[in-house]
Amino acid sequence: MQASGIYFISSEKINKLKWDSLVEHSNDASVFCYSWYLDSFCNWSAIILGDYKGAIAIPIKKNWGVTTVFQPPFIQKCQWFGQAIDLEQREICINTIHRIASLINFNSNIDWLNKDKRRINLTLSLGLYDKIHANYSKSLVKNINKNKKSIEVRDSKQIHNAIKLYKKAYGDLNPHLNQSAYNSLTQMANKKSEHIICKEVYKNGVLVAALLFANGKGSLHYILGAPTQIGRKHNAISVALDSVIKQYSNRNLKLDFEGSSIPSVKAFYESFGAQNEPFYEIETARSWILGMKKIYNKILRS
C-alpha cells in the first residue's frame, strides 16, 4: 500500500464493475475509457487512485522481448479521469509506468513529463445548428450548397463499407492499422452498436463516402471516414459532416474530429468552426533502446 493512494493494478485484477462505474460518473472520461472499449483493442492494466476514485488505463504489449506502453488503434488517448491527482501523485504514476515498461509511447490528457509533445485535437460544441453554420468558412458553405441536393446521407448498421473505403483511401498512410485492428473495430461495433454511428453517402445510388463515429460520454468521436474519387470531387465528406452536425445539434454534445497535425486536414476541420483542445504525446525509452534506433522504430510500428 502506498501513502499516496496510487496503485498499479494488473489486468486480471481490475474490477471492471467499479472501473465502468467510475467512467460513467466522471465528467472527464470518454467512451474510450470503458472497459469494453479498451478490451476490444488491447491488453491493459491500470493505475488507480484509492478505491477507484480516479484512474488511467495502461495498454501494454510485448514485442521483441520489450515491454511497451503504447497507444492502441482507434483510441485517441489514455486519459486520467475521476478525482484529480497532485504533482507528487503524477510523479508516482509516471515512475510506475517507467518501472513496468522499457518503451513508452502513448497519448494522454496530462503532460506527464512537463515536456511531452503537444498534439492538435479539434472539437466542435454542438449547440444550435444555425449558430454553428454561421461559423462555417465561406468555401465550406459553397461546397456543401453546391453538392448537398445531389447527395444522400444514410444510416448504416454495418461498418464494412466505411472500413473498405478508408483502407483504400488512407490505408497506406496508416500502416499501424493492420487487418487485426479493423477486425477488432468490426467486432466491437457489432457488440456495442448503440455506441457506433455509421453514415454512408450516396450519389445517384452509388456509394461515394462513409464515416464512422464512436458515441458516448457526451461526445461523437470521428473514428474514420473516406470518400471515393467521385465522393472527393463532390465534397461528400463535407456534406456528410454537415448532416451529422445538424442531426446531433442542440443536444449538449461535442463533435471530436480527433486531429489533425496534417495542415490540410486541420484546416478542413477548422472550416467547421472547430477549436483546438490539445492532448499530449509521451515518448520515452530506456537508454539501451534509444541506442538501438532501428529496433526502437520497429517496435513502435509493430
C-alpha positions in Angstrom: 0.0 0.0 0.0 1.3 3.5 -0.9 0.8 6.5 1.2 -0.1 8.4 -2.0 -3.1 6.1 -2.6 -1.8 5.3 -6.1 -1.8 1.6 -7.1 -0.8 -0.3 -10.2 -3.4 -3.0 -10.9 -2.6 -5.7 -13.4 -5.3 -6.5 -16.0 -6.6 -9.7 -14.4 -7.2 -7.9 -11.0 -9.1 -4.9 -12.3 -12.7 -4.7 -11.0 -14.5 -4.0 -14.3 -17.7 -3.1 -12.5 -16.0 -0.5 -10.3 -14.0 0.7 -13.3 -17.0 1.3 -15.6 -18.9 2.9 -12.7 -16.1 5.4 -12.4 -16.2 6.1 -16.1 -20.0 6.5 -16.0 -19.8 9.1 -13.2 -16.7 11.0 -14.4 -17.3 14.2 -16.4 -13.7 14.0 -17.8 -13.9 10.4 -19.1 -14.6 9.4 -22.7 -16.1 6.4 -24.4 -12.5 5.2 -24.9 -12.3 4.7 -21.1 -14.9 2.0 -20.8 -13.5 -1.5 -20.1 -15.4 -3.0 -23.1 -13.8 -0.4 -25.5 -10.3 -1.0 -24.1 -10.8 -4.8 -24.2 -11.6 -4.6 -27.9 -8.2 -3.2 -28.9 -5.6 -4.0 -26.3 -4.4 -5.8 -23.2 -4.4 -3.2 -20.5 -3.6 -2.7 -16.8 -4.3 0.4 -14.8 -3.1 2.9 -12.3 -5.9 3.6 -9.8 -6.4 6.2 -7.1 -7.8 4.7 -3.9 -10.9 2.6 -4.3 -11.5 3.5 -8.0 -11.7 7.3 -7.3 -9.5 8.1 -10.3 -7.7 6.1 -12.9 -5.9 5.7 -16.2 -5.7 2.7 -18.4 -2.2 1.5 -19.3 -2.1 -0.5 -22.6 0.8 -3.0 -22.5 2.3 -5.2 -25.2 5.5 -7.1 -25.7 7.5 -7.0 -28.9 11.0 -8.4 -29.5 11.1 -9.1 -25.8 10.5 -5.5 -24.9 7.6 -4.4 -22.7 5.9 -1.4 -24.3 3.2 1.1 -23.1 1.5 2.1 -26.4 -1.5 3.8 -27.9 -3.9 1.2 -29.2 -5.7 1.7 -32.6 -9.0 3.6 -32.6 -8.3 5.0 -29.1 -7.2 8.6 -29.3 -5.7 8.9 -25.8 -5.3 7.2 -22.4 -6.7 9.8 -20.1 -6.7 10.2 -16.4 -10.3 10.6 -15.3 -12.1 10.9 -12.0 -10.6 12.6 -9.0 -7.6 14.8 -9.9 -4.1 13.9 -8.7 -1.4 16.3 -7.5 2.1 16.7 -8.7 3.5 14.1 -6.3 1.0 11.5 -7.4 1.7 12.3 -11.1 5.3 11.6 -10.5 4.4 8.3 -8.8 2.3 7.4 -11.8 4.9 8.1 -14.4 7.6 6.3 -12.3 5.3 3.3 -12.1 4.9 3.3 -15.9 8.7 3.6 -16.3 9.2 0.6 -14.0 6.9 -1.7 -15.9 7.9 -0.7 -19.5 11.2 -0.2 -21.4 9.5 1.8 -24.1 6.7 4.3 -23.6 4.7 5.9 -26.5 1.1 6.9 -25.8 -1.2 9.9 -25.7 -2.8 11.4 -22.6 -4.7 14.4 -21.3 -1.8 15.1 -18.9 1.7 16.4 -19.7 3.4 13.8 -17.5 7.0 14.8 -18.1 6.3 18.5 -18.4 7.9 18.3 -21.8 5.6 16.0 -23.7 4.7 16.8 -27.3 1.6 18.9 -27.6 -0.8 17.4 -30.2 -3.6 19.1 -32.0 -7.2 18.0 -31.3 -10.1 19.8 -32.9 -13.6 19.7 -31.4 -16.9 21.4 -32.1 -19.6 22.1 -29.5 -22.9 21.0 -31.0 -25.2 23.8 -29.9 -27.8 25.5 -32.1 -27.2 24.4 -35.7 -27.8 27.9 -37.2 -25.2 29.3 -34.9 -22.7 26.6 -35.8 -23.5 27.0 -39.5 -22.9 30.8 -39.3 -19.2 30.0 -38.3 -18.6 27.7 -41.3 -16.0 29.1 -43.7 -17.3 30.6 -46.9 -15.7 27.9 -49.0 -17.2 25.2 -46.9 -20.7 26.6 -47.3 -20.2 27.0 -51.0 -19.0 23.3 -51.4 -21.9 22.0 -49.3 -24.6 24.0 -51.0 -23.2 23.0 -54.4 -23.5 19.3 -53.7 -26.0 18.5 -51.0 -29.0 18.4 -53.2 -27.5 15.5 -55.3 -26.1 13.6 -52.3 -27.9 11.4 -49.9 -26.6 10.6 -46.4 -27.9 7.3 -45.0 -27.5 5.5 -41.6 -25.9 2.1 -41.8 -25.9 -0.8 -39.3 -22.8 -2.3 -40.8 -19.3 -0.7 -40.9 -17.6 -2.8 -43.5 -18.1 -0.2 -46.3 -16.6 2.5 -44.1 -13.5 0.4 -43.4 -13.2 -0.7 -47.0 -13.2 2.9 -48.3 -10.9 4.0 -45.5 -8.3 1.3 -46.2 -8.4 2.1 -50.0 -8.0 5.8 -49.5 -5.7 6.1 -46.5 -4.5 2.6 -45.6 -1.0 3.1 -46.9 -0.7 6.3 -44.7 -1.7 4.3 -41.6 0.4 1.1 -41.6 -0.2 0.7 -37.8 -3.8 -0.1 -38.6 -3.5 -3.7 -39.7 -6.3 -6.1 -40.5 -6.4 -7.3 -36.9 -7.2 -3.7 -35.8 -10.0 -3.4 -38.4 -11.4 -6.8 -37.3 -11.4 -5.7 -33.7 -13.3 -2.5 -34.6 -15.9 -4.5 -36.5 -16.4 -6.9 -33.6 -16.7 -4.1 -31.1 -19.2 -2.3 -33.4 -21.3 -5.4 -33.6 -21.4 -5.9 -29.9 -21.9 -2.3 -28.9 -23.9 -0.9 -31.8 -25.6 1.6 -29.6 -22.2 3.4 -29.3 -21.4 3.4 -33.0 -22.8 5.8 -35.7 -22.1 4.9 -39.3 -23.1 7.1 -42.2 -22.9 6.1 -45.8 -23.1 8.7 -48.6 -24.6 8.1 -52.0 -24.8 10.0 -55.2 -27.1 8.6 -57.9 -27.4 5.4 -55.9 -23.7 4.8 -55.8 -21.7 4.8 -52.6 -19.2 7.7 -52.6 -18.2 8.0 -49.0 -18.6 6.6 -45.5 -18.0 7.9 -42.0 -17.7 6.2 -38.6 -18.2 7.7 -35.1 -17.9 6.4 -31.6 -20.7 7.8 -29.4 -20.5 8.1 -25.7 -19.9 10.3 -22.6 -21.3 13.4 -24.4 -19.1 13.2 -27.5 -19.1 11.9 -31.0 -15.6 10.8 -31.9 -14.8 10.8 -35.6 -13.1 7.4 -35.8 -12.6 7.3 -39.6 -14.1 8.5 -42.9 -13.2 8.4 -46.5 -14.6 9.2 -49.9 -14.2 7.6 -53.3 -12.7 9.7 -56.1 -16.2 10.7 -57.1 -17.0 11.5 -53.5 -13.9 13.6 -53.2 -14.9 15.5 -56.3 -18.4 16.3 -54.9 -17.3 17.1 -51.3 -19.2 14.1 -49.9 -17.4 14.2 -46.5 -18.2 17.8 -46.1 -21.9 17.2 -46.9 -22.0 14.2 -44.5 -20.3 16.0 -41.6 -22.7 18.9 -42.0 -25.6 16.4 -41.9 -24.2 14.8 -38.7 -23.8 18.2 -37.1 -27.3 19.2 -38.0 -28.8 15.9 -36.7 -27.0 16.0 -33.4 -27.0 19.7 -32.8 -28.7 21.2 -29.7 -28.2 18.0 -27.6 -25.3 19.2 -25.4 -22.9 17.1 -27.3 -19.4 17.7 -28.7 -18.0 16.5 -32.1 -14.4 15.4 -31.7 -12.6 15.4 -35.0 -9.6 13.8 -33.3 -6.8 15.8 -35.0 -5.0 16.6 -37.1 -1.4 17.7 -37.3 -1.6 17.5 -41.1 -2.1 21.1 -42.2 -4.7 20.5 -44.8 -6.8 18.2 -42.5 -6.5 20.7 -39.7 -7.7 23.5 -42.0 -10.7 21.4 -43.1 -11.9 20.7 -39.6 -11.3 24.4 -38.6 -13.6 25.3 -41.5 -16.5 23.9 -39.5 -15.5 26.2 -36.6 -13.7 23.6 -34.6 -11.4 24.7 -31.8 -8.2 23.1 -30.6 -8.4 21.1 -27.4 -4.8 19.7 -27.3 -3.6 16.4 -25.8 -0.1 15.2 -25.1 2.1 12.5 -26.6 4.6 11.0 -24.2 7.5 9.2 -25.9 10.4 7.9 -23.9 12.6 4.8 -23.6 15.4 3.3 -21.6 18.8 4.3 -22.8 19.7 0.9 -24.2 16.7 1.0 -26.6 17.4 4.6 -27.7 20.9 3.4 -28.7 19.3 0.8 -31.0 17.4 3.2 -33.2 16.3 0.7 -35.8 14.9 -1.8 -33.3 13.2 1.1 -31.5 11.3 2.1 -34.7 10.3 -1.4 -35.5 8.9 -1.9 -32.0 6.8 1.2 -32.3 5.4 0.2 -35.7 4.6 -3.4 -34.7 
